[in-house]
Amino acid sequence: MSAKVIGWIAAGVTLAAAVGGLIWYLKRREAKGSGGRVTPGPAPSGPPRAPTSDEPKQAPKHPPTFHFMGRDVAHLEPELVAILDEAYDSGWPPEESSLDQLETDDVIVFAVESTPVGPYEKSVQELVSAQVLSVEKTVIRARVTGSVRHSEHFGTTAGHGLRVGTAVEVPRSSVLVGGRRKKAEGYDSRGKAAATFKPSSDTKQTYSVKPGTPYDLRLPYTTPDLEWYVDNAKVKVVHVGDDSLMHQILFTEDSLRGAVSVRLLDNDPKLGNVLVGRWDFKLGD
């Protein structure tokens, strides 16, 4: 293995340590001019409630878009180059042969730039981290992780539209860093939660979620006898960790897409299965 390959893999350890809280300093540029798995189980003794659908959303007039940046430092904001140099030294950019060594669940970093549109006349560059899904001949398929700061338009600055959980096909020539994810367990070990959901049994809402992305479920209360159940055996849910009333979960990539409900029961020795909450989801890519 070449010294360059060793370098980027070593840098990947540093990268993985930052995944989940990865917020890079951004340079706004002036306008260019144009755990355990949840298993299926018994239904609660209470009557079931029909899941509700997401409210239809009006398409934005000027949806945010972006383009991938390459590795040419002349086209990257100097601040981003400085961050990469400080964090990864000679470990970036990776050689083509090292990209072939990437595996599922490894992490990559790439840069995007938002596209000015309508009244949003300024562009912004951002470094984004993503978890590898597969390595292809010309692209790396991955899912955005960590924190993303400039998804949406703000003021006169155009957003790029990438959000945590978004599946992307990153050109190999745009991958700036790659490496192994640091092995960790417990709450936030797979990154910060993309959203926090109260029980659908209270809110009457169905939540749109993506696989491989951590979410927090807010419990109304907790006891030592809680049991989780999912209503579809083809959907796999992993418990990432707990923090007080927050239970963090993620859906695995091989889960069946579509509607699914997750129930939390309190296995009370006297009352039997008591419904603590039900969360209705729509799992999509």
TIKOLNU-692102 format. One record per residue (C-alpha): residue in three letters; z, y negated, x negated. Coordinates in Angstrom, 3 decimals, padded with zeros to 6 digits. Layout:
<pts>
<pt aa="ALA" Z="Z" Y="Y" X="X"/>
...
</pts>
This chain:
<pts>
<pt aa="MET" Z="000.000" Y="000.000" X="000.000"/>
<pt aa="SER" Z="-000.917" Y="-003.397" X="-001.427"/>
<pt aa="ALA" Z="001.614" Y="-006.107" X="-002.187"/>
<pt aa="LYS" Z="000.082" Y="-008.160" X="000.614"/>
<pt aa="VAL" Z="000.714" Y="-005.399" X="003.147"/>
<pt aa="ILE" Z="004.302" Y="-004.982" X="001.959"/>
<pt aa="GLY" Z="004.709" Y="-008.707" X="002.287"/>
<pt aa="TRP" Z="003.672" Y="-008.987" X="005.888"/>
<pt aa="ILE" Z="005.665" Y="-005.974" X="006.977"/>
<pt aa="ALA" Z="008.750" Y="-007.401" X="005.304"/>
<pt aa="ALA" Z="008.084" Y="-010.708" X="006.982"/>
<pt aa="GLY" Z="007.784" Y="-008.809" X="010.220"/>
<pt aa="VAL" Z="011.477" Y="-007.980" X="010.014"/>
<pt aa="THR" Z="012.216" Y="-011.688" X="009.981"/>
<pt aa="LEU" Z="009.749" Y="-012.168" X="012.809"/>
<pt aa="ALA" Z="011.326" Y="-009.429" X="014.888"/>
<pt aa="ALA" Z="014.758" Y="-010.956" X="014.429"/>
<pt aa="ALA" Z="013.427" Y="-014.104" X="016.044"/>
<pt aa="VAL" Z="011.559" Y="-012.394" X="018.868"/>
<pt aa="GLY" Z="013.080" Y="-013.260" X="022.204"/>
<pt aa="GLY" Z="014.224" Y="-016.655" X="021.037"/>
<pt aa="LEU" Z="011.058" Y="-017.629" X="019.223"/>
<pt aa="ILE" Z="010.565" Y="-021.337" X="019.787"/>
<pt aa="TRP" Z="008.388" Y="-023.042" X="017.238"/>
<pt aa="TYR" Z="008.265" Y="-026.750" X="016.587"/>
<pt aa="LEU" Z="005.151" Y="-028.024" X="018.303"/>
<pt aa="LYS" Z="002.817" Y="-030.818" X="017.331"/>
<pt aa="ARG" Z="001.242" Y="-032.680" X="020.195"/>
<pt aa="ARG" Z="-002.122" Y="-033.938" X="019.106"/>
<pt aa="GLU" Z="-003.940" Y="-036.933" X="020.535"/>
<pt aa="ALA" Z="-006.851" Y="-036.302" X="022.875"/>
<pt aa="LYS" Z="-009.922" Y="-034.855" X="021.258"/>
<pt aa="GLY" Z="-012.120" Y="-036.547" X="023.773"/>
<pt aa="SER" Z="-013.390" Y="-034.019" X="025.634"/>
<pt aa="GLY" Z="018.783" Y="001.569" X="027.282"/>
<pt aa="GLY" Z="018.875" Y="004.137" X="030.131"/>
<pt aa="ARG" Z="016.286" Y="004.503" X="032.868"/>
<pt aa="VAL" Z="016.844" Y="003.937" X="036.539"/>
<pt aa="THR" Z="016.103" Y="007.070" X="038.556"/>
<pt aa="PRO" Z="015.150" Y="007.711" X="042.165"/>
<pt aa="GLY" Z="018.157" Y="008.461" X="044.318"/>
<pt aa="PRO" Z="019.748" Y="008.387" X="047.762"/>
<pt aa="ALA" Z="019.262" Y="005.556" X="050.170"/>
<pt aa="PRO" Z="022.302" Y="003.446" X="051.074"/>
<pt aa="SER" Z="024.147" Y="004.164" X="054.285"/>
<pt aa="GLY" Z="023.202" Y="000.739" X="055.655"/>
<pt aa="PRO" Z="019.933" Y="000.162" X="057.545"/>
<pt aa="PRO" Z="016.873" Y="-000.558" X="055.387"/>
<pt aa="ARG" Z="015.263" Y="-003.943" X="055.433"/>
<pt aa="ALA" Z="011.510" Y="-004.359" X="055.213"/>
<pt aa="PRO" Z="010.322" Y="-006.037" X="052.014"/>
<pt aa="THR" Z="008.688" Y="-009.404" X="052.300"/>
<pt aa="SER" Z="005.542" Y="-010.596" X="050.607"/>
<pt aa="ASP" Z="005.125" Y="-013.499" X="048.213"/>
<pt aa="GLU" Z="004.158" Y="-016.749" X="049.870"/>
<pt aa="PRO" Z="000.495" Y="-017.562" X="049.206"/>
<pt aa="LYS" Z="000.183" Y="-020.186" X="046.506"/>
<pt aa="GLN" Z="-002.460" Y="-022.852" X="046.383"/>
<pt aa="ALA" Z="-004.620" Y="-022.652" X="043.270"/>
<pt aa="PRO" Z="-003.999" Y="-025.587" X="040.911"/>
<pt aa="LYS" Z="-006.707" Y="-028.233" X="040.798"/>
<pt aa="HIS" Z="-006.746" Y="-028.195" X="037.000"/>
<pt aa="PRO" Z="-005.533" Y="-024.764" X="035.840"/>
<pt aa="PRO" Z="-004.330" Y="-024.714" X="032.223"/>
<pt aa="THR" Z="-006.595" Y="-022.969" X="029.716"/>
<pt aa="PHE" Z="-006.618" Y="-022.406" X="025.962"/>
<pt aa="HIS" Z="-008.532" Y="-021.064" X="023.023"/>
<pt aa="PHE" Z="-007.282" Y="-018.976" X="020.112"/>
<pt aa="MET" Z="-006.934" Y="-020.626" X="016.746"/>
<pt aa="GLY" Z="-008.134" Y="-018.894" X="013.612"/>
<pt aa="ARG" Z="-006.476" Y="-018.623" X="010.220"/>
<pt aa="ASP" Z="-008.116" Y="-021.669" X="008.665"/>
<pt aa="VAL" Z="-005.241" Y="-024.010" X="007.793"/>
<pt aa="ALA" Z="-007.606" Y="-026.957" X="008.122"/>
<pt aa="HIS" Z="-007.635" Y="-026.386" X="011.893"/>
<pt aa="LEU" Z="-003.927" Y="-025.642" X="012.342"/>
<pt aa="GLU" Z="-001.397" Y="-028.430" X="012.758"/>
<pt aa="PRO" Z="000.368" Y="-029.036" X="009.413"/>
<pt aa="GLU" Z="003.765" Y="-028.464" X="011.012"/>
<pt aa="LEU" Z="002.734" Y="-024.993" X="012.162"/>
<pt aa="VAL" Z="001.410" Y="-024.138" X="008.713"/>
<pt aa="ALA" Z="004.698" Y="-025.315" X="007.187"/>
<pt aa="ILE" Z="006.661" Y="-023.082" X="009.561"/>
<pt aa="LEU" Z="004.558" Y="-020.052" X="008.701"/>
<pt aa="ASP" Z="004.812" Y="-020.779" X="004.977"/>
<pt aa="GLU" Z="008.586" Y="-021.152" X="005.148"/>
<pt aa="ALA" Z="009.179" Y="-018.102" X="007.329"/>
<pt aa="TYR" Z="006.649" Y="-015.677" X="005.872"/>
<pt aa="ASP" Z="005.612" Y="-017.108" X="002.494"/>
<pt aa="SER" Z="002.745" Y="-014.944" X="001.203"/>
<pt aa="GLY" Z="003.091" Y="-012.569" X="004.147"/>
<pt aa="TRP" Z="000.483" Y="-014.422" X="006.164"/>
<pt aa="PRO" Z="-002.256" Y="-014.041" X="007.063"/>
<pt aa="PRO" Z="-002.397" Y="-010.218" X="007.074"/>
<pt aa="GLU" Z="-005.226" Y="-008.195" X="005.585"/>
<pt aa="GLU" Z="-007.529" Y="-006.309" X="007.938"/>
<pt aa="SER" Z="-006.211" Y="-002.983" X="006.651"/>
<pt aa="SER" Z="-002.678" Y="-003.962" X="007.605"/>
<pt aa="LEU" Z="-003.735" Y="-004.753" X="011.160"/>
<pt aa="ASP" Z="-004.895" Y="-001.147" X="011.468"/>
<pt aa="GLN" Z="-001.319" Y="-000.059" X="010.741"/>
<pt aa="LEU" Z="000.106" Y="-001.902" X="013.746"/>
<pt aa="GLU" Z="001.590" Y="000.344" X="016.403"/>
<pt aa="THR" Z="002.693" Y="-000.012" X="020.001"/>
<pt aa="ASP" Z="005.810" Y="-002.218" X="020.266"/>
<pt aa="ASP" Z="005.098" Y="-003.958" X="016.952"/>
<pt aa="VAL" Z="004.977" Y="-007.743" X="017.112"/>
<pt aa="ILE" Z="002.250" Y="-010.233" X="016.225"/>
<pt aa="VAL" Z="002.117" Y="-014.022" X="016.032"/>
<pt aa="PHE" Z="-000.966" Y="-016.075" X="016.854"/>
<pt aa="ALA" Z="-001.731" Y="-019.712" X="017.557"/>
<pt aa="VAL" Z="-003.366" Y="-021.217" X="020.632"/>
<pt aa="GLU" Z="-004.478" Y="-024.695" X="021.539"/>
<pt aa="SER" Z="-004.566" Y="-026.023" X="025.072"/>
<pt aa="THR" Z="-007.804" Y="-027.396" X="026.478"/>
<pt aa="PRO" Z="-007.795" Y="-030.968" X="027.853"/>
<pt aa="VAL" Z="-008.770" Y="-030.991" X="031.513"/>
<pt aa="GLY" Z="-008.835" Y="-033.677" X="034.200"/>
<pt aa="PRO" Z="-006.062" Y="-036.236" X="033.662"/>
<pt aa="TYR" Z="-004.456" Y="-034.078" X="030.948"/>
<pt aa="GLU" Z="-006.215" Y="-035.599" X="027.982"/>
<pt aa="LYS" Z="-004.069" Y="-034.380" X="025.096"/>
<pt aa="SER" Z="-004.029" Y="-030.921" X="023.565"/>
<pt aa="VAL" Z="-001.117" Y="-029.055" X="022.041"/>
<pt aa="GLN" Z="-000.932" Y="-026.172" X="019.589"/>
<pt aa="GLU" Z="001.735" Y="-023.506" X="019.789"/>
<pt aa="LEU" Z="002.633" Y="-020.346" X="017.898"/>
<pt aa="VAL" Z="003.101" Y="-017.437" X="020.300"/>
<pt aa="SER" Z="004.650" Y="-014.015" X="019.708"/>
<pt aa="ALA" Z="003.465" Y="-010.891" X="021.523"/>
<pt aa="GLN" Z="004.253" Y="-007.192" X="021.638"/>
<pt aa="VAL" Z="001.393" Y="-004.919" X="020.628"/>
<pt aa="LEU" Z="-000.045" Y="-002.667" X="023.325"/>
<pt aa="SER" Z="-002.992" Y="-001.270" X="021.383"/>
<pt aa="VAL" Z="-005.124" Y="-001.995" X="018.328"/>
<pt aa="GLU" Z="-008.842" Y="-002.171" X="019.052"/>
<pt aa="LYS" Z="-011.874" Y="-002.668" X="016.814"/>
<pt aa="THR" Z="-012.190" Y="-006.399" X="017.395"/>
<pt aa="VAL" Z="-008.988" Y="-007.368" X="019.244"/>
<pt aa="ILE" Z="-005.283" Y="-006.587" X="019.430"/>
<pt aa="ARG" Z="-004.124" Y="-006.063" X="023.003"/>
<pt aa="ALA" Z="-000.627" Y="-007.465" X="023.399"/>
<pt aa="ARG" Z="001.852" Y="-008.911" X="025.883"/>
<pt aa="VAL" Z="003.447" Y="-012.317" X="025.332"/>
<pt aa="THR" Z="007.168" Y="-012.194" X="024.512"/>
<pt aa="GLY" Z="009.816" Y="-014.641" X="023.413"/>
<pt aa="SER" Z="009.877" Y="-018.208" X="024.665"/>
<pt aa="VAL" Z="006.775" Y="-020.231" X="025.454"/>
<pt aa="ARG" Z="007.210" Y="-023.963" X="025.759"/>
<pt aa="HIS" Z="003.843" Y="-025.381" X="026.741"/>
<pt aa="SER" Z="002.512" Y="-023.146" X="029.483"/>
<pt aa="GLU" Z="002.220" Y="-025.938" X="032.020"/>
<pt aa="HIS" Z="000.703" Y="-029.412" X="031.995"/>
<pt aa="PHE" Z="003.207" Y="-032.155" X="031.225"/>
<pt aa="GLY" Z="002.580" Y="-035.866" X="031.381"/>
<pt aa="THR" Z="-000.898" Y="-036.347" X="029.935"/>
<pt aa="THR" Z="-000.680" Y="-033.222" X="027.761"/>
<pt aa="ALA" Z="-002.574" Y="-030.112" X="028.847"/>
<pt aa="GLY" Z="-000.714" Y="-026.818" X="028.996"/>
<pt aa="HIS" Z="-002.258" Y="-023.612" X="027.692"/>
<pt aa="GLY" Z="-001.275" Y="-021.330" X="030.590"/>
<pt aa="LEU" Z="000.241" Y="-018.463" X="028.574"/>
<pt aa="ARG" Z="003.562" Y="-017.232" X="029.931"/>
<pt aa="VAL" Z="006.051" Y="-014.559" X="028.987"/>
<pt aa="GLY" Z="004.595" Y="-011.260" X="030.193"/>
<pt aa="THR" Z="000.950" Y="-012.382" X="030.071"/>
<pt aa="ALA" Z="-001.375" Y="-009.690" X="028.714"/>
<pt aa="VAL" Z="-003.796" Y="-011.037" X="026.100"/>
<pt aa="GLU" Z="-006.580" Y="-009.731" X="023.897"/>
<pt aa="VAL" Z="-006.086" Y="-011.511" X="020.607"/>
<pt aa="PRO" Z="-009.077" Y="-011.546" X="018.225"/>
<pt aa="ARG" Z="-008.070" Y="-009.812" X="015.012"/>
<pt aa="SER" Z="-009.181" Y="-012.925" X="013.131"/>
<pt aa="SER" Z="-006.539" Y="-014.945" X="015.019"/>
<pt aa="VAL" Z="-003.525" Y="-012.770" X="014.145"/>
<pt aa="LEU" Z="-001.386" Y="-014.789" X="011.737"/>
<pt aa="VAL" Z="001.590" Y="-012.429" X="011.271"/>
<pt aa="GLY" Z="002.372" Y="-008.844" X="012.204"/>
<pt aa="GLY" Z="005.376" Y="-006.592" X="011.759"/>
<pt aa="ARG" Z="007.894" Y="-004.115" X="013.103"/>
<pt aa="ARG" Z="010.350" Y="-005.108" X="015.803"/>
<pt aa="LYS" Z="013.924" Y="-005.089" X="014.596"/>
<pt aa="LYS" Z="015.771" Y="-002.260" X="016.277"/>
<pt aa="ALA" Z="018.471" Y="-003.689" X="018.499"/>
<pt aa="GLU" Z="020.318" Y="-002.766" X="021.668"/>
<pt aa="GLY" Z="022.070" Y="-004.615" X="024.426"/>
<pt aa="TYR" Z="021.564" Y="-007.767" X="026.417"/>
<pt aa="ASP" Z="018.690" Y="-009.970" X="025.162"/>
<pt aa="SER" Z="017.712" Y="-007.359" X="022.554"/>
<pt aa="ARG" Z="014.150" Y="-007.357" X="023.942"/>
<pt aa="GLY" Z="013.986" Y="-011.119" X="024.199"/>
<pt aa="LYS" Z="015.320" Y="-013.675" X="026.633"/>
<pt aa="ALA" Z="014.855" Y="-012.908" X="030.308"/>
<pt aa="ALA" Z="011.636" Y="-014.331" X="031.729"/>
<pt aa="ALA" Z="013.381" Y="-015.029" X="035.048"/>
<pt aa="THR" Z="016.607" Y="-014.418" X="036.959"/>
<pt aa="PHE" Z="016.484" Y="-012.824" X="040.404"/>
<pt aa="LYS" Z="019.077" Y="-012.737" X="043.152"/>
<pt aa="PRO" Z="018.957" Y="-009.704" X="045.493"/>
<pt aa="SER" Z="015.971" Y="-009.654" X="047.835"/>
<pt aa="SER" Z="018.369" Y="-008.324" X="050.460"/>
<pt aa="ASP" Z="019.832" Y="-011.849" X="050.431"/>
<pt aa="THR" Z="016.810" Y="-014.014" X="049.613"/>
<pt aa="LYS" Z="014.178" Y="-012.043" X="051.582"/>
<pt aa="GLN" Z="011.816" Y="-012.569" X="048.640"/>
<pt aa="THR" Z="009.533" Y="-010.221" X="046.730"/>
<pt aa="TYR" Z="009.358" Y="-011.040" X="043.030"/>
<pt aa="SER" Z="006.184" Y="-010.766" X="040.966"/>
<pt aa="VAL" Z="006.931" Y="-009.165" X="037.599"/>
<pt aa="LYS" Z="005.084" Y="-007.762" X="034.591"/>
<pt aa="PRO" Z="005.793" Y="-004.644" X="032.540"/>
<pt aa="GLY" Z="007.388" Y="-004.816" X="029.111"/>
<pt aa="THR" Z="009.124" Y="-008.069" X="030.061"/>
<pt aa="PRO" Z="012.906" Y="-008.466" X="030.444"/>
<pt aa="TYR" Z="014.324" Y="-009.872" X="033.669"/>
<pt aa="ASP" Z="017.884" Y="-010.655" X="034.713"/>
<pt aa="LEU" Z="019.198" Y="-009.356" X="038.029"/>
<pt aa="ARG" Z="022.116" Y="-011.410" X="039.277"/>
<pt aa="LEU" Z="024.719" Y="-009.175" X="040.927"/>
<pt aa="PRO" Z="026.957" Y="-010.462" X="043.730"/>
<pt aa="TYR" Z="029.831" Y="-008.462" X="042.195"/>
<pt aa="THR" Z="030.402" Y="-005.545" X="039.861"/>
<pt aa="THR" Z="032.508" Y="-002.387" X="039.826"/>
<pt aa="PRO" Z="032.834" Y="000.598" X="037.468"/>
<pt aa="ASP" Z="031.015" Y="002.825" X="039.967"/>
<pt aa="LEU" Z="027.596" Y="001.164" X="040.193"/>
<pt aa="GLU" Z="024.492" Y="003.336" X="040.412"/>
<pt aa="TRP" Z="020.876" Y="002.149" X="040.194"/>
<pt aa="TYR" Z="017.967" Y="003.730" X="042.033"/>
<pt aa="VAL" Z="014.235" Y="003.057" X="042.171"/>
<pt aa="ASP" Z="012.186" Y="004.095" X="045.193"/>
<pt aa="ASN" Z="009.145" Y="005.334" X="043.239"/>
<pt aa="ALA" Z="009.344" Y="008.082" X="040.623"/>
<pt aa="LYS" Z="006.178" Y="006.733" X="038.964"/>
<pt aa="VAL" Z="007.883" Y="003.455" X="038.159"/>
<pt aa="LYS" Z="010.210" Y="003.502" X="035.159"/>
<pt aa="VAL" Z="012.907" Y="000.883" X="034.785"/>
<pt aa="VAL" Z="014.935" Y="000.521" X="031.597"/>
<pt aa="HIS" Z="018.367" Y="-001.096" X="031.455"/>
<pt aa="VAL" Z="018.357" Y="-003.448" X="028.482"/>
<pt aa="GLY" Z="021.969" Y="-004.583" X="028.762"/>
<pt aa="ASP" Z="024.599" Y="-006.392" X="030.800"/>
<pt aa="ASP" Z="026.307" Y="-009.755" X="030.537"/>
<pt aa="SER" Z="028.977" Y="-010.197" X="033.176"/>
<pt aa="LEU" Z="027.104" Y="-010.280" X="036.514"/>
<pt aa="MET" Z="023.695" Y="-010.287" X="034.822"/>
<pt aa="HIS" Z="021.971" Y="-006.915" X="034.484"/>
<pt aa="GLN" Z="018.860" Y="-007.082" X="032.330"/>
<pt aa="ILE" Z="015.991" Y="-004.684" X="033.019"/>
<pt aa="LEU" Z="012.342" Y="-004.201" X="032.172"/>
<pt aa="PHE" Z="009.559" Y="-002.082" X="033.634"/>
<pt aa="THR" Z="007.764" Y="000.196" X="031.163"/>
<pt aa="GLU" Z="004.060" Y="-000.244" X="030.460"/>
<pt aa="ASP" Z="003.216" Y="003.174" X="031.939"/>
<pt aa="SER" Z="004.788" Y="002.328" X="035.305"/>
<pt aa="LEU" Z="002.609" Y="002.482" X="038.409"/>
<pt aa="ARG" Z="001.522" Y="-001.000" X="039.442"/>
<pt aa="GLY" Z="002.285" Y="-002.238" X="042.932"/>
<pt aa="ALA" Z="005.280" Y="-002.689" X="045.226"/>
<pt aa="VAL" Z="008.612" Y="-001.166" X="044.227"/>
<pt aa="SER" Z="012.233" Y="-001.659" X="045.220"/>
<pt aa="VAL" Z="015.301" Y="-001.225" X="043.049"/>
<pt aa="ARG" Z="018.643" Y="-000.649" X="044.735"/>
<pt aa="LEU" Z="022.142" Y="-001.017" X="043.375"/>
<pt aa="LEU" Z="024.778" Y="001.105" X="045.091"/>
<pt aa="ASP" Z="028.529" Y="001.092" X="044.740"/>
<pt aa="ASN" Z="029.591" Y="004.742" X="044.840"/>
<pt aa="ASP" Z="032.914" Y="004.034" X="046.500"/>
<pt aa="PRO" Z="035.108" Y="007.173" X="046.655"/>
<pt aa="LYS" Z="036.285" Y="006.271" X="050.154"/>
<pt aa="LEU" Z="033.334" Y="004.490" X="051.758"/>
<pt aa="GLY" Z="030.501" Y="006.371" X="050.062"/>
<pt aa="ASN" Z="027.346" Y="004.578" X="048.936"/>
<pt aa="VAL" Z="027.678" Y="000.871" X="049.637"/>
<pt aa="LEU" Z="024.629" Y="-001.332" X="049.130"/>
<pt aa="VAL" Z="025.398" Y="-004.037" X="046.587"/>
<pt aa="GLY" Z="021.862" Y="-005.390" X="046.532"/>
<pt aa="ARG" Z="018.176" Y="-004.559" X="046.744"/>
<pt aa="TRP" Z="015.470" Y="-006.191" X="044.663"/>
<pt aa="ASP" Z="011.861" Y="-006.012" X="045.864"/>
<pt aa="PHE" Z="009.165" Y="-006.367" X="043.218"/>
<pt aa="LYS" Z="005.418" Y="-006.487" X="042.908"/>
<pt aa="LEU" Z="004.544" Y="-005.094" X="039.491"/>
<pt aa="GLY" Z="001.230" Y="-006.256" X="038.091"/>
<pt aa="ASP" Z="-000.566" Y="-006.977" X="034.834"/>
</pts>
